[in-house]
Amino acid sequence: MTAAAQLDRISDQLARLIAIPSVTGDEAAVQETMAELFAESGMEVVRHDVELDEVAELPGFPGVEIDRATLPIVAAHRRGSRPGPRLMLLGHVDVVPPGEANSWTSPAFEPRLVGGNMYGRGACDMKGGVVAILEAVRLVAPDDLAGEIVAVAVPSEEDGGAGTFAALARGLTADACVITEPTDLDVVVAHAGAITFTLDVPGKAAHASVRTEGVSALDNLSYLVGSLAEDEAQRNAEEADPLMTALGLPYPTIIGRVAGGTWASSVMDRVLADGRYGVRLGQNCDEAEAELRRVVAAAAAGHSFLAANPPRVSVWGGRFDSAALPTDHPLPTSLRASASRATGDAPALIGVPYGADMRLCINHGNTPTVMYGPGHVRLAHAADEYVPIAQVAECAEVLATWIRSQLG
């Protein structure tokens, strides 16, 4: 196949996936297509429709934020002609909502190819990476292999990773795994985590004309946000790992949603604020939650009103632990060497400030895992999201080179 024909096939497959609006919680249709595409690539396809109840009570379940009953998983196997290790390529097919339609140049689920870039919701995060997996397995002949490739398409990454957790529970583990998240073709060996929280902040109601007789819950929230900002600065200043310090702010804290008040001329007596709290490298979600609660409690204790009327903290939704592999581990070193052979350039080994399914493979699946994929994370979740088709092709070639180096 010529390079032009390969790029055309990648573009066609990617457009086909983007056109399916697989927003988290609604992945059944795109998984039907994934099963078809894996079968077209010559792989043995196995469907795993896992009931949520089957995994929700297992230790380490990462939580969900979208109501669902089933986790549709597609696994595709290519077995070599003789025994050997198992390598796994993993990607998620769910995408975040497109947001305001007028923020897009063209409709989010109508893929368009412009100047070598494919645009559409999910192009970068991470259907481009999923297509790189499809193309990589096409490039490797099974007669050349000693061992097995398993390619896995999972749902529910965006709201916590329940799809990957369920896949691991079904035995989809490996001797090594690459997740093709958008890393701009660098190799991610460490990532932070995050928890989602709500602050329920009290106040005291009063008429606006005598507002000083009340206590504004919004002002109280502002005070707590200041304390969280001080905590953020301290936590980041304490980090010593160069993979994370290179990020500048590896563990951000934000308030992303605020609701409160019942009347325009009344002092607010309650505010609810939803936010995100970073999980530090080497830390799990329980430890980060304890830190968050200590910060809020200490701040409340130093406040005249909140000391007697403490705010409530609840932690909910997806729980993203941190995870890391040593930079000299055989997986990142072999992948980096394969990239150098395939392209002439060795990618950087980096850390990232966001949570990912990588931590589930490492911490719960006992599967050494890195992230390596096409597209830049700055484009993920954004309007006019896109991925360069050439990067998808390069990622596929590197993955195929790596597979041959490990199973050949």
C-alpha positions in Angstrom: 0.0 0.0 0.0 1.3 3.5 -0.9 1.7 6.1 1.8 -1.1 8.1 0.2 -3.5 5.1 0.3 -2.6 4.5 4.0 -3.4 8.1 4.9 -6.7 7.8 3.0 -7.6 4.7 4.9 -6.7 6.4 8.2 -8.8 9.4 7.3 -11.8 7.3 6.3 -11.7 5.3 9.5 -11.3 8.3 11.7 -14.1 10.2 9.9 -16.3 7.1 10.4 -15.7 7.1 14.1 -16.0 10.9 14.6 -19.4 10.9 12.9 -20.8 8.7 15.7 -21.6 11.0 18.7 -20.2 8.7 21.4 -20.6 11.1 24.3 -19.8 9.3 27.6 -22.6 7.0 28.5 -23.7 6.5 24.9 -20.9 4.3 23.4 -22.9 1.3 22.1 -23.1 2.4 18.5 -19.4 3.3 18.2 -18.4 0.0 19.7 -20.4 -1.8 17.0 -18.3 0.1 14.5 -15.1 -0.7 16.4 -15.9 -4.4 16.3 -16.4 -4.2 12.5 -13.1 -2.3 12.0 -11.2 -4.7 14.1 -12.7 -7.6 12.2 -11.7 -5.9 8.9 -8.1 -5.7 10.1 -8.1 -9.5 10.5 -8.3 -9.7 14.2 -10.4 -12.1 16.3 -13.1 -9.9 18.0 -14.6 -10.6 21.4 -17.4 -8.4 22.9 -17.6 -7.9 26.6 -20.8 -6.2 27.7 -20.1 -5.8 31.4 -22.9 -4.9 33.8 -22.0 -2.0 36.0 -23.1 -4.0 39.0 -20.6 -6.6 38.2 -17.7 -4.3 38.9 -19.0 -1.4 41.0 -18.4 -3.2 44.3 -14.9 -4.4 43.5 -12.0 -2.9 45.4 -10.6 0.2 43.6 -13.6 0.8 41.4 -13.0 4.3 40.1 -16.5 5.6 40.1 -18.8 7.0 37.3 -20.4 10.4 36.8 -22.9 9.3 34.1 -25.9 7.0 34.8 -25.4 3.7 33.0 -26.1 0.0 33.4 -23.6 -1.5 31.0 -20.0 -1.0 29.9 -19.6 -2.1 26.3 -16.0 -3.3 25.6 -14.5 -4.5 22.4 -11.3 -6.7 22.5 -9.5 -7.8 19.4 -6.8 -10.5 19.5 -4.0 -11.4 17.1 -2.1 -14.4 18.1 1.3 -15.3 16.8 2.5 -18.6 15.4 4.4 -19.5 18.6 4.2 -18.7 22.4 5.4 -15.4 23.7 4.4 -12.3 25.7 1.1 -10.4 25.4 1.1 -6.8 24.4 -1.9 -4.6 24.8 -2.9 -1.4 22.9 -5.8 0.4 24.6 -8.0 3.4 23.8 -11.3 4.9 24.8 -14.1 5.7 22.4 -16.2 8.0 24.6 -15.9 11.8 24.1 -17.0 14.8 26.0 -20.0 16.9 24.9 -19.2 19.4 22.1 -20.4 22.4 24.1 -21.9 25.5 22.4 -22.5 24.8 18.7 -21.6 28.3 17.7 -18.1 27.9 19.1 -17.4 25.3 16.3 -16.5 26.3 12.7 -18.5 23.4 11.5 -20.7 20.9 13.4 -18.8 18.9 15.9 -19.9 15.4 14.7 -19.4 16.2 11.0 -15.8 15.3 10.4 -13.8 17.5 8.0 -10.3 17.1 6.6 -8.5 20.4 6.1 -4.8 20.8 5.4 -3.9 17.3 6.6 -5.8 17.8 9.9 -9.1 15.9 10.8 -11.5 18.1 12.7 -14.4 16.9 14.9 -15.2 16.1 18.5 -13.0 13.2 19.6 -10.5 13.6 16.8 -7.7 14.2 19.2 -9.2 12.7 22.4 -8.9 10.0 21.4 -10.3 8.6 18.2 -7.1 9.5 16.4 -5.3 7.2 18.8 -7.8 4.5 18.4 -7.3 4.6 14.6 -3.5 4.4 15.2 -4.1 1.2 17.0 -6.2 -0.2 14.1 -3.5 0.8 11.6 -0.7 -0.6 13.8 -2.2 -4.1 14.0 -2.7 -4.1 10.2 1.0 -3.5 9.7 2.1 -6.6 11.7 1.7 -10.0 10.1 0.8 -12.7 12.7 3.3 -15.2 11.2 6.0 -12.9 12.4 4.9 -12.9 16.0 5.8 -14.9 19.1 3.0 -14.1 21.5 -0.2 -12.0 21.2 -1.5 -8.5 20.5 -4.7 -7.6 22.2 -6.3 -4.3 21.2 -9.0 -3.0 23.5 -11.6 -0.2 22.9 -13.2 0.9 26.2 -16.0 3.3 27.2 -16.3 5.6 30.2 -12.8 7.0 30.4 -13.9 10.6 30.6 -15.9 10.1 33.8 -13.4 8.0 35.7 -12.2 4.9 33.8 -14.9 2.3 34.6 -14.5 0.8 31.1 -10.8 0.0 31.6 -11.4 -1.1 35.1 -14.1 -3.6 33.8 -11.7 -4.7 31.0 -9.0 -5.5 33.5 -11.6 -7.4 35.7 -12.4 -9.5 32.6 -8.8 -10.5 32.3 -7.7 -8.1 29.7 -4.2 -7.5 31.1 -0.8 -7.9 29.5 2.9 -7.9 29.9 3.0 -4.3 28.6 0.5 -1.8 27.4 0.4 1.4 25.4 -2.5 3.7 25.7 -2.7 6.0 22.6 -3.9 9.1 24.4 -2.9 12.4 22.8 0.7 13.0 23.9 2.0 14.8 20.8 4.1 11.6 20.3 6.0 11.9 23.5 6.0 9.0 25.9 4.2 9.6 29.2 5.7 7.7 32.1 4.1 9.5 35.0 0.8 11.3 35.5 -0.9 13.1 38.4 -4.5 12.3 39.4 -7.6 14.2 40.5 -10.7 14.0 42.6 -14.0 15.9 42.2 -15.4 17.6 45.2 -18.3 19.8 46.4 -18.0 22.5 49.0 -21.4 23.1 50.7 -20.7 26.6 52.2 -23.2 28.2 54.7 -24.1 31.8 55.3 -26.8 33.8 57.1 -29.7 35.3 55.2 -30.7 38.9 55.5 -32.4 41.6 53.5 -30.1 43.4 51.1 -30.9 46.7 52.7 -29.4 45.5 56.0 -26.8 43.1 54.4 -24.3 43.6 57.3 -26.8 41.7 59.5 -26.3 38.7 57.3 -23.3 36.6 56.4 -22.7 36.0 52.7 -22.1 32.4 51.8 -20.4 33.7 48.6 -18.0 35.7 50.7 -17.3 32.6 52.8 -16.6 30.6 49.6 -14.2 33.3 48.4 -12.3 32.9 51.7 -12.1 29.2 51.3 -10.9 29.5 47.7 -8.1 31.7 49.0 -7.1 28.9 51.4 -7.2 26.4 48.6 -5.0 28.6 46.5 -2.4 28.8 49.3 -2.6 25.0 49.6 -2.1 24.6 45.9 1.0 26.7 46.0 2.4 24.7 48.9 1.7 21.3 47.4 3.3 22.2 44.1 6.3 23.8 45.7 6.9 20.6 47.7 7.1 18.4 44.5 10.7 17.3 43.7 10.3 14.8 40.8 11.7 16.5 37.7 9.0 14.9 35.5 6.4 16.9 37.5 8.3 20.1 38.3 8.8 20.6 34.6 5.1 21.1 34.3 5.1 24.2 36.4 1.7 23.4 38.0 1.4 19.7 38.2 -1.4 19.6 40.8 -3.9 22.4 40.1 -7.0 23.1 42.2 -10.0 24.7 40.6 -13.6 25.6 41.3 -15.4 24.9 38.1 -19.1 25.4 39.0 -20.9 27.5 41.6 -24.6 27.7 42.5 -26.3 29.6 45.2 -28.8 32.2 46.3 -32.6 32.3 46.1 -33.4 36.0 45.6 -31.5 38.9 44.2 -32.1 41.1 47.2 -31.3 38.5 49.8 -27.9 37.8 51.3 -26.9 34.3 50.2 -27.2 31.7 53.0 -25.8 28.8 51.0 -23.5 28.2 48.1 -22.5 24.9 46.5 -19.2 24.8 44.6 -17.9 21.9 42.6 -14.2 21.6 42.0 -11.1 19.5 41.2 -8.3 18.7 43.5 -5.0 17.3 42.2 -3.6 13.9 43.4 0.1 14.1 43.8 2.6 11.6 42.3 2.8 8.6 44.6 -0.5 9.6 46.3 -3.9 7.9 46.0 -7.3 9.4 46.0 -8.0 8.6 49.6 -4.8 10.4 50.7 -5.6 13.4 48.5 -9.2 13.6 49.9 -7.8 13.6 53.5 -5.5 16.5 52.5 -8.4 18.4 51.0 -10.5 17.9 54.1 -7.7 19.1 56.4 -7.2 22.3 54.4 -10.9 23.1 54.5 -11.3 22.3 58.2 -8.2 24.4 59.1 -9.5 27.3 57.1 -12.9 27.1 58.7 -11.4 26.9 62.2 -9.8 30.3 61.6 -13.0 32.0 60.4 -15.4 33.8 62.8 -18.5 32.4 61.1 -17.3 29.1 59.6 -15.7 28.0 62.9 -19.2 27.6 64.3 -20.9 26.7 61.0 -18.3 24.5 59.2 -18.6 23.9 55.5 -19.3 20.3 54.3 -17.0 18.6 51.9 -18.1 15.7 49.7 -16.0 13.8 47.2 -17.8 12.1 44.3 -17.6 11.0 40.7 -14.5 9.6 39.0 -11.4 9.0 41.1 -8.1 9.3 39.4 -5.1 8.0 41.3 -1.6 9.0 40.2 0.8 6.5 38.5 4.3 6.2 37.2 6.8 3.8 35.6 10.6 4.3 36.1 12.1 6.1 33.2 14.5 3.1 32.7 11.7 0.5 32.7 11.9 -1.8 29.6 8.6 -0.5 28.3 9.3 3.2 27.8 12.9 2.5 26.8 11.9 -0.1 24.1 9.1 2.1 22.8 11.5 5.1 22.6 14.0 3.0 20.8 11.3 1.8 18.3 10.3 5.4 17.6 13.9 6.2 16.9 14.2 3.3 14.5 10.9 4.1 12.7 11.3 7.9 12.5 14.9 8.9 13.3 13.8 10.8 16.4 13.6 9.6 20.0 10.5 11.0 21.8 10.8 12.6 25.2 9.9 10.8 28.4 7.5 13.1 30.2 5.0 13.5 33.1 1.5 15.1 32.7 -0.8 16.8 35.2 -4.0 15.0 34.4 -5.4 11.6 35.4 -5.7 8.7 32.9 -6.6 5.0 32.6 -2.8 4.3 32.7 -3.1 4.3 36.5 -5.7 1.5 36.4 -3.5 -0.7 34.2 -0.5 -0.2 36.5 -2.2 -0.1 39.9 -5.0 -2.7 39.4 -4.1 -4.7 36.3 -0.4 -5.2 37.2 0.3 -4.2 33.6 3.3 -1.9 32.9 1.7 1.0 30.9 2.7 4.2 29.2 0.8 6.7 27.1 1.9 7.5 23.5 -0.3 8.9 20.9 -1.1 11.5 18.2 -2.5 15.0 18.9 -1.9 17.5 21.6 -3.8 17.5 24.8 -4.4 21.3 24.5 -6.8 20.4 21.7 -8.7 17.8 23.7 -12.2 18.9 24.9 -11.8 22.2 22.9 -14.0 23.5 20.1 -12.5 22.8 16.6 -10.7 19.8 18.0 -8.4 18.2 15.5 -5.6 15.6 15.0 -2.9 15.6 12.3 -3.4 12.6 10.0 0.3 12.3 9.6 0.8 11.9 13.3 -1.8 9.1 13.4 0.2 7.3 10.7 3.5 7.9 12.5 2.1 6.6 15.8 0.9 3.5 14.0 4.3 2.8 12.4 6.1 3.3 15.7 3.7 0.9 17.5 4.1 -1.7 14.8 7.9 -1.4 15.0 7.6 -1.8 18.8 5.4 -4.9 18.5 7.9 -6.5 16.1 10.8 -5.7 18.5 9.0 -7.4 21.4 7.2 -10.3 19.7 9.3 -10.8 16.5 
